[in-house]
């Protein structure tokens, strides 16, 4: 409406000036005087109209620049959101759209990073089992190793299928099987099983205390993968022949999972840093195991997506570490 109003006034200014000049007898309107007055009024009206329209078009230029900067340079704009007219609403929508799009892109990058990171562990385990089979002569043991390879590969196939479904943004009907009510003991058992070979290779004992018969609403593969990441982290930073303790407590409608090791630990003031993406606090394991620096970051994302929280504690270097996971009990 502002554009139409200003354009309407601008078009009629020359006529208004001529009428006022005749009415108030500003100058004798004879011959060239009429043409000169009309031209001057037209030039002034055109200049003023263009100036005002340029001001009204400023939000459109800002919106265009913001979209161009984001698509070309991935720069998140900070558009003014205090205007209440149509142009202001446009800026608000552009800002909201860019923020939402950037959040979705980051979420997808995190999911892809989760895939690339968490597929390494099962493939490494399959490789380790293959090495054991080559040196194993007991047929019963070879059969057990073969079953473990089959189980690991099947679980990872289902894990990939769930991740693809989430990435594709399937509707609730198709995702109804992804989240289910499951006994927490079963989820932890899956996580321990997935790290069995890694623990065996370092002669580390995983001690699971008695767990209450409670359930959590979860994606069984994602949640077990998150817990497996913590156990794998404990194995990586524990010394050969060490011990990892897993306990579960119930408090105030929540499940509290505690995973403790007696490994290298970390400085107490850096507990939050180890959860950062590509954290600078990442280090090799006690036997040179490689750390991608993203496992705990992704683990926290999974726990948060299940409505939970995760925290880490350590009294210092070489004093072990304790990870606690809090999850709501399934209603």
Steps between C-alpha positions, in 0.01 A plus 500: 500500500787739573640448150163577339440806716841655428473421127154656489619820671812517281298475179262777606754749643549686166124544467471615862782753449338642188164534675662676798703728269183604318295535819754711691635679190866412580615590149337598171425167333545596139688325221814327619427574869240225511741249346788602730284478815363162391850367423646622829207356694537169313876482568456579870212251529698229318809552718299502821298196398811301403669595828202388707452180297870422543451523876200270481697253288786487754355196684480312168865578426594384851302179457667435164846568647428273798391212275798554269747505792350184648482299177842614379704542817286325768491826701206517743347851473375715782208683343306773685181347636338801667301624198130414505400580140495258204871554429583437865298178494694397190831551682372298795397213272834505316692492831281220635536299178879532492532410870274196453682389186839538668379298798375221274826495304702477821275222626551304180875554515496367856302194390741436214792543739328252732479249217863541398623486861288221641544268204873486571454311828301202367722467194806509724342228714424288193862543394620394847270198498633407156853503641389278790337254260822469300695392808219297662494121464200422720198461271254597775684827555511566126124445482446744789717759326301451180174554687644816656597632156148428374341671801723807473439538126122456543483761778698749293277442198196582711683798648568636149137442399377699801746781429395517134135520605577785740704681232214467254263648757242222480157554658399374840327191360820379336710590802274342759735202528809716546411601858370235735473423868795277589654365821809702585679176593451380141634825352809489721547132416504584129761769564721261700471230233610744231820573696571138600783446253667834582489423873628147439794625294618715796398243764264755656213375713162673471309463827126568475326529836141386541266727306142584596218376276412836339446608142601802294337627178779492247640407166671182613789523254571871546481487880702179525751657261530805728560281806736286294697815414548572872606141572731504199647827622561342842669200336715725283632699797529210746822309552528134405340276761285784635137506607191694393202523735142563387226586749141620463304701757143630499427848627213745454348326198832465320750225426858586596767290328853517642800374301832521688853403406845522662679627193684818408216738594518871420547836670192579709453843343475359149194280538291703254779528244504126432141524370588761240500416131856416389614582851864602547495279812487187285796267549616153409405204718732319738612270219500758223133473404402787271243756618291687241412768756129483419367189679396666826349795314276265302424297812370811675286583194339155512437520876348847465274379218371239747414773751802425716827649619859379522789624712859397569708516818865437584724590790791557265753331277543124557213496752235345279176646370130470574226563244139538610199481269154612611194382306126528572325178598245387239145565616 
